[in-house]
């Protein structure tokens, strides 16, 4: 199911879900399932 790829390829933002206003919205970081074996922190 490649709905995200189809959504992006269609370039029609009205077909996507609702968005939240950016007032105070901050991306802290991703959270992945432990079974993926990804590191908790990324070092630069």
C-alpha positions, 0 to 999 in steps of 0.5 A: 500500500503506497498511499503516501507515494500516490498522495505526494505524486498527485501534488494535491494537498486537499487529498491529505488529512488535516494539518495543525497550525504551526503555532508553537509546534516543534519536532522533538524527534522520531520514535521508532519501535524497538524491534527496528533496532535503531539507536535512541540518540543520534550523535553528530 
